[in-house]
Structures are given as structure tokens and as C-alpha cells.
Amino acid sequence: MTHRNRSALAVRLLTVSLLLLLAFGQVYAAGSKEAAPASTPANDAASAESTAVVAPASAPAPVPAPAQPRVRLATTTSTENSGLLDFLLPEFTKDTGYTVDVIAVGTGAALKLGENADADVLLVHARSLEDAFMAASHGSERRDVMYNDFVIIGPKTDPAGLAAVADAVTAFTYLSSANTTFVSRGDNSGTHVMEKSLWMKAGVLPYPDYYKEAGQGMEQVIIMADGLQAYTLTDRATWLAVKDKTSLAICFEGDPVLFNPYGVITVNPAKHEDINAVGAKVLLDWLTSGRGQSLIPGFKIGANQLFFASYKE
């Protein structure tokens, strides 16, 4: 092979090598583009989602921490026996940070606790006694809060014939003359005050041999009446809470005179330096607020609503 031929061969080999290198580079570039997919809105969103910083969920509002967090509530037994306080007060504590210490007695005894500065706030149901309490400056503020009604319960056989009468006063006239036992609260509670007013309106007195003064709360009186197969006057809420423990029945109901309003009263802080006036006002305001008033009708036993909210500004 001549020198010229060797030169030509070298040139051709060099040209082929360059072409092979160029082709390999194009294949490599195409493979790289397939490995990295083109940017699309979906891909961009997914990428942004994977890299976005997730904001922490907002923390619940902290429960207030009152300086004097315990409030003493003196109240009628019906609000405790019925279960209403167990329904309401945990919500009050969650909303305000206050813990309520409940003293459940008759309304007369609850008012006496307030008079003696042994309670900060009262929840009671004897309007004449409440008005006298306020007139004597024992209380700072009173508001209507709720209501229900009273009923007369007794043996299912109704030996006094109360189902036939038209009004509560006549019912008490029948009770006086029927020689059937009547169990009285006998404790100056709101129920006892209503009972005494009905005897007075009827112009009669119960026959002593058939009249039993229990001096007990409403639930205990109902149980006692059941044991004696006697009549008694009760608020409807306690009756609904207790009735399944007895063999008694409602014998008379529905007279407007049996209306049973409840009031909340703050005790006058001038009576004693230990009165928690701030906490008492917080409870009064909460019970009569939209929050408290909306919870009251939600308290039921079965389908029966036990109390009806009544506060009006």
C-alpha cells in the first residue's frame, strides 16, 4: 500500500469514529430527556405539595384560670335530683374555669345559707321567698332562669278521685276529705311553699292522722309516698327522674297555678369578705346567657324536656 493510500484510509477511519461518537451522544441525550419527565401542572402541584410546610392545627382556646376558682351554689334538691346540674355544670367549668360546689337543700334552707354568707349564689324556686330575700338586701341581683310545673302524684288507683277534678285547689279539697295519706316536704322548700298555699286557697287543713311531714328532699319524699301508697306534690323534673323507682302515677296536672319558676340570685358580697362575688356573677351571667339558656331545654329524660329556659333581658 502506497503512502497516499494509507493516508486516505486513516482519514476514512477518523471520519467513521467521529460519526459514531456523534450518534452515541444523541442517543444519550435522548435517554436523559426520558428520565426527567416534562414539567406539567399536575407534576408541579405534586412537587409543591411534597415540599410545602404544613401549618400546625390551631390549639383550642385555653380555659380561663380565675383568681378564686370555686363557687358555692346553694340550690333546691330538684335541680340535683333531676340530674340538671350534672348536665350543666361541667359545661360551665369548661367555658369559665370555675368549679361549682353544690349544696342541695330546700329553697328555704338555700336562702338561709345565702343570708348567712355560706353560699355565693342561689338557684331556687319560691318567688315570694326570693323577693323577701332581695328586699332584705341579702342578694345583689336576681334573674329568672327557667321553669317547669308541679304535679300531684299518688297511687295508680287514685282513691281520692283527683283525676275527676278541674283545678288544683279542688284537688286539695278532695285530699283533705278522702282519708288518704299525704306526704309533705315539711321543709319550707319551694314545693312545700306551693303545697301550703294550695291548702290555704282550698280553705282546708289535712287531717293530722293522714298527714306526714318528711323534712326530706323531693326524691326521698317520693320514695316515702310510694312506700305508704300516699299522695304528694312534686316538681315534674324530679318525678320524671324518679318515677321508674316507684309504683305511683300522676293523678293531677295542668293547672296554671302549678307553674314553677326558678330564679338565680347572687349573694350580696357586703355580707362577708369571703363571698366570691366575681364567680357568682359569672355563673349568673352564664346561666342566663345564650349558651346557658340553649343548654337548659336540651336536658331530657327520654323524650321528656324537664326544664324550659325563661330569661328575658
Secondary structure, 3 states (H helix, E strand, C coil): CCHHHHHHHHHHHHHHHHHHHHHHHHHHHHHHHHHCCCCCHHHHHHHHHHHCCCCCCCCCCCCCCCCCCEEEEEEEHHHHHCCHHHHHHHHHHHHHCCEEEEEEECHHHHHHHHHCCCCCEEEECCHHHHHHHHHCCCEEEEEEEEEEEEEEEEECCCCCCHHHCCCHHHHHHHHHHCCCCEEECCCCCHHHHHHHHHHHHHCCCCCHHHEEECCCCHHHHHHHHHHHCCEEEEEHHHHHHHHHHCCEEEEECCCHHHEEEEEEEEECHHHCCCCCHHHHHHHHHHHCCHHHHHHHHHCEECCEECCEECCCC
